[in-house]
Structure formats: C-alpha cells, structure tokens
Amino acid sequence: MLIDISDEHKNIIDNLMTVFCSAIRFSFKRLLENMKHGELEKLVAVKYQLNIRQAKDAVENARQTITSQKELVKMYYDNFTKKVKTIEKQLDNAKISDKKRIALLSKLDKRKRKQDYWKNFIDTNTIPSVVFGTKEMFLRRCKGLISKEEWQDLRSNRFYSRGDKTKNGNPNLRIVIINGESFLEISTLEKTSTNRAIKIQVPIYLPRKVSKSTGCINGRDYKGMIVDYLQTGEAYQVEMLRRNGNYYCHITIDENKINNFNVQYTGHIGLIGIDTNPDGFALTMISRDGNYKWHRYLVQHELLFARSDRRKNLCGELVKQVINIAKETQCGVAIEDLKFIDDSDVSRKFARIKHQFIYKTLLEMLEVACIREGIEITKVKPQFTSKIGLYKYCHQYGMVVHNGAAMVIARRAYGFKEKVSKLLKDKLISYQESFNKKKEWSKWAIINNILKKKGGVKPDFWLTNRKQLLGIA
C-alpha cells in the first residue's frame, strides 16, 4: 500500500491511471477492428504520450481481455450443450409424470436459447459487450444511484506494468530500498528537457507482521522476500489500484528465485491420501506397498456458513494441520485433481452444497504450502474414488466414505489398480466372463448401478445393510 502521498503526487498518479485506462479502452476497440499489434502500440504511444513499454502494456491488457472473453464464450457454450443433453436424456425416461415432463420441456427450451446465444458468438468470432467499470456499476449509473464522478473513477483506477529482467526488474514501477525504507519509483507522463520521463518516489508499505512480545516475524515476511528478490535483478510485475481513496500495489514475483523448495518428504515411506469435503479434509495413510495404516478426519463445520475472510483463515488452519501431520510422518500427500464444471442440471440440495464448497481454495492453499514446506504432492484423477472406497475399504477398516476415498486416492497415486472383490462379483455379477474383460472404472460403474437398484444409494445405508444387500445375512 502507498503511504504518506502528497497531494501533488496523488494528482500525478491519478492522471497516469486515467490516461492508461483510456489507452486500454482505445486498444480494445482497435483490436476488435483487427488492427495489427505493432501499429497499435505505436499509435497508442503517440496518442496518449506514453513510452513504448507503457503502450505495450496497455495493448497487452486489452488483448488479454478479449482472449479471456473468447475462452468464457467457449466454456458457456460447452456447459449449456451438456445441460441440453442431460435434460434430453431425462425426457427419454417414459416413467416420468406429465407434470415433470412439461417442466423439463420448459427448461430445455431455455437451455437451447442460451446455447444458441453463445454459439452465435463462436460462429461470428465475436464476444459479448464488455463494460469497463463493471456492468453492475454501469446500471447503477443509468439509474442515477452513483454520480458521474464515481463512475469515471471506477473506469480509471489502475495502472499496470510488466517486468523486464534486462531493465533490472521493472522500469516503470520500480521498488527501491533507501536506508531500510521502501519506495515505489513511478515513471510519470511529465517529461524533462531531454524528453525523459520524470520519476517520483512514493513510500510503500510492504507487509511484515512483527510480534510485540518476541520481536520475531509471524507468518510470511513479505518485505524480506521483496528485498531478497530485488537483489537478484529478476523481473517482477506491479499493478497499482485505487480503491476508496487508497492506493494499493499488487506485486508478483517468482518465489523460486529466492527460495530453494527442495522436496524432503516423499512417498518412499508412505503416502497420505486426502479427500476434500465442504467441511474439511479426510486423511488416510497407507504404506509403500499400499496397505492401510491409519485414518483421520480434520473437520471444520464453520466452513459451511462462515463469511469469506473467515473461511480463508479456517482453510489456512486446516492446511497447517495437514502440513504438520505430513512432517511428523515424513510422508508425501496425494489429492484429487478436481475440476467442477457447471455442465448439468443438479438437484437443489447438491447445488446448495456445491455453492458453499470452497474446494478450490482448500486445494490451492494446500498445494502451495506443500511446495514451500518441501512435501511431495501428487494429483490423481477423481473418478470413482468415493464409490471404490465405500464398497471395498470402509467396512474393512471402519471408515466413513470420505476416508475410504482418501485411501483410494493414495493407492492411485502409487499406481495400484482397484480390483473388484470376489465377494462382490460372486453376489452381484451373473455374467462374470464378459465382466472380467471390462476396464477398471467400467466394472465399478456396473457394481454401483446394481447396488443403486437394490436401494444402496446412500453410503450410510450400504454400511449398515451391506450383508442384506449382498444376500449374506
């Protein structure tokens, strides 16, 4: 965060942000008209009196906006295509009631309209209209809920500069350390008599949490990291943002340049499989030969209803517990490579759970923490982990379904295959010869469908009535 900014420096920074954001919007329009990048960069530099590096940053920012919009269009089209197929599959069921069929037909019509809407952008190689300053605030401005000045402030509140190793880090937004104090050196639009940009230095606060009792640094020493990184001369990116009258800086560095993240804890002794859930982590450890050792469930129910800032803190606490356990056991960890896509119409209950499921935050924080602490982390495909764990391991080791899934995840990270047990095949499969020729996941899909028809839909029902469902009671 920039601190102790004089009024003169504020005016200079505000003017720089206004010109840069205008250059982005101008570049955005010209790129949509298929103007060449090289010509556009020169035009922007002359039109807005920016140096060539600032002009390139503005053009690149506009290009990335267009690219991201095109990717979103493809994603939305694919999602609605899958939704249409899902509803059509439901309509093929002759047993559904007339009321349900009418509702599905109405939903299908809406989904097809959305599908055609996104397909039109793909066919014409265009993108939806983009509102700089956000569509929500644009509508508020149209309704007179915010003033013209507020709307203009939202559209001219940032400045971005990419790094360059040949220029010692970042030539336009450079961090400098003078007598232990940190400053942000900004290349302004003002020129000297020799046509060089006038630079100003503004004090910048780099986070460093010092304990009042011990004087030691708690958490991550961001200021120390920046100081060490500046000595390497490597490139770093800086984005300056204005919010509610304050000026913030987002600094991006390559942490590998200052820290050697050597892997110390691997899967040579054992592996901890982790199943991610809305209320915490399910941990199951196995030995190198794939045998069960122990299981544990790290639960944090507050994740289901806490506010966003509190949730991040709770995620950090859960991740810290996992890191400590991995270090104590000197093992690596294995997680699912989860990718939830809005590709089907789901029940209201699952939609509510999915909305609150911050799996992405949990897994990203866990992955970063493992890399920093030297813990080997392996990602595996998530297909059928819960079902295999439920039908094969839960009753054997007295685990809930999540710990059963964690065991399958750990075994899959080692490359072990999950064969269908002889008991399940004997009791459920009548055509074993053709069944044995199928692939692993196909076999478990067949087992799962058979047990569903018998009423074993919920994990608790299977665990309680396993013998009755298999006919061995």
Rosetta blueprint (number, residue, H / E / L):
1 M L
2 L E
3 I L
4 D L
5 I L
6 S L
7 D H
8 E H
9 H H
10 K H
11 N H
12 I H
13 I H
14 D H
15 N H
16 L H
17 M H
18 T H
19 V H
20 F H
21 C H
22 S H
23 A H
24 I H
25 R H
26 F H
27 S H
28 F H
29 K H
30 R H
31 L H
32 L H
33 E L
34 N L
35 M L
36 K L
37 H H
38 G H
39 E H
40 L H
41 E H
42 K H
43 L H
44 V H
45 A H
46 V H
47 K H
48 Y L
49 Q L
50 L L
51 N L
52 I H
53 R H
54 Q H
55 A H
56 K H
57 D H
58 A H
59 V H
60 E H
61 N H
62 A H
63 R H
64 Q H
65 T H
66 I H
67 T H
68 S H
69 Q H
70 K H
71 E H
72 L H
73 V H
74 K H
75 M H
76 Y H
77 Y H
78 D H
79 N H
80 F H
81 T H
82 K H
83 K H
84 V H
85 K H
86 T H
87 I H
88 E H
89 K H
90 Q H
91 L H
92 D L
93 N L
94 A L
95 K L
96 I L
97 S L
98 D H
99 K H
100 K H
101 R H
102 I H
103 A H
104 L H
105 L H
106 S H
107 K H
108 L H
109 D H
110 K H
111 R H
112 K H
113 R H
114 K H
115 Q H
116 D H
117 Y H
118 W H
119 K H
120 N H
121 F H
122 I H
123 D H
124 T H
125 N L
126 T L
127 I L
128 P L
129 S L
130 V L
131 V L
132 F L
133 G L
134 T L
135 K H
136 E H
137 M H
138 F H
139 L H
140 R H
141 R H
142 C H
143 K L
144 G L
145 L L
146 I L
147 S L
148 K H
149 E H
150 E H
151 W H
152 Q H
153 D H
154 L H
155 R L
156 S L
157 N L
158 R E
159 F E
160 Y E
161 S E
162 R L
163 G L
164 D E
165 K H
166 T H
167 K H
168 N L
169 G E
170 N L
171 P L
172 N L
173 L E
174 R E
175 I E
176 V E
177 I E
178 I E
179 N L
180 G L
181 E E
182 S E
183 F E
184 L E
185 E E
186 I E
187 S E
188 T E
189 L E
190 E E
191 K E
192 T L
193 S L
194 T L
195 N L
196 R L
197 A E
198 I E
199 K E
200 I E
201 Q E
202 V E
203 P E
204 I E
205 Y L
206 L L
207 P L
208 R L
209 K E
210 V E
211 S L
212 K L
213 S L
214 T L
215 G L
216 C L
217 I E
218 N E
219 G L
220 R L
221 D L
222 Y H
223 K H
224 G H
225 M H
226 I H
227 V H
228 D H
229 Y H
230 L H
231 Q H
232 T H
233 G L
234 E L
235 A L
236 Y L
237 Q E
238 V E
239 E E
240 M E
241 L E
242 R E
243 R E
244 N L
245 G L
246 N E
247 Y E
248 Y E
249 C E
250 H E
251 I E
252 T E
253 I L
254 D L
255 E H
256 N H
257 K H
258 I L
259 N L
260 N L
261 F L
262 N L
263 V L
264 Q L
265 Y E
266 T L
267 G L
268 H L
269 I L
270 G E
271 L E
272 I E
273 G E
274 I E
275 D E
276 T E
277 N E
278 P L
279 D L
280 G E
281 F E
282 A E
283 L E
284 T E
285 M E
286 I E
287 S E
288 R L
289 D L
290 G L
291 N L
292 Y E
293 K E
294 W E
295 H E
296 R E
297 Y E
298 L E
299 V E
300 Q L
301 H H
302 E H
303 L H
304 L H
305 F L
306 A L
307 R L
308 S H
309 D H
310 R H
311 R H
312 K H
313 N H
314 L H
315 C H
316 G H
317 E H
318 L H
319 V H
320 K H
321 Q H
322 V H
323 I H
324 N H
325 I H
326 A H
327 K H
328 E H
329 T H
330 Q L
331 C L
332 G E
333 V E
334 A E
335 I E
336 E E
337 D L
338 L L
339 K L
340 F L
341 I L
342 D L
343 D L
344 S L
345 D L
346 V L
347 S L
348 R H
349 K H
350 F H
351 A H
352 R H
353 I H
354 K H
355 H H
356 Q H
357 F L
358 I L
359 Y H
360 K H
361 T H
362 L H
363 L H
364 E H
365 M H
366 L H
367 E H
368 V H
369 A H
370 C H
371 I H
372 R H
373 E L
374 G L
375 I E
376 E L
377 I E
378 T E
379 K E
380 V E
381 K L
382 P L
383 Q L
384 F L
385 T H
386 S H
387 K H
388 I H
389 G H
390 L H
391 Y H
392 K H
393 Y H
394 C H
395 H H
396 Q H
397 Y H
398 G L
399 M L
400 V L
401 V H
402 H H
403 N H
404 G H
405 A H
406 A H
407 M H
408 V H
409 I H
410 A H
411 R H
412 R H
413 A H
414 Y H
415 G L
416 F L
417 K L
418 E L
419 K L
420 V L
421 S L
422 K H
423 L H
424 L H
425 K H
426 D H
427 K H
428 L H
429 I L
430 S L
431 Y L
432 Q H
433 E H
434 S H
435 F H
436 N H
437 K L
438 K L
439 K L
440 E H
441 W H
442 S H
443 K H
444 W H
445 A H
446 I H
447 I H
448 N H
449 N H
450 I H
451 L H
452 K H
453 K H
454 K L
455 G L
456 G L
457 V L
458 K L
459 P H
460 D H
461 F H
462 W H
463 L H
464 T H
465 N L
466 R H
467 K H
468 Q H
469 L H
470 L H
471 G L
472 I L
473 A L
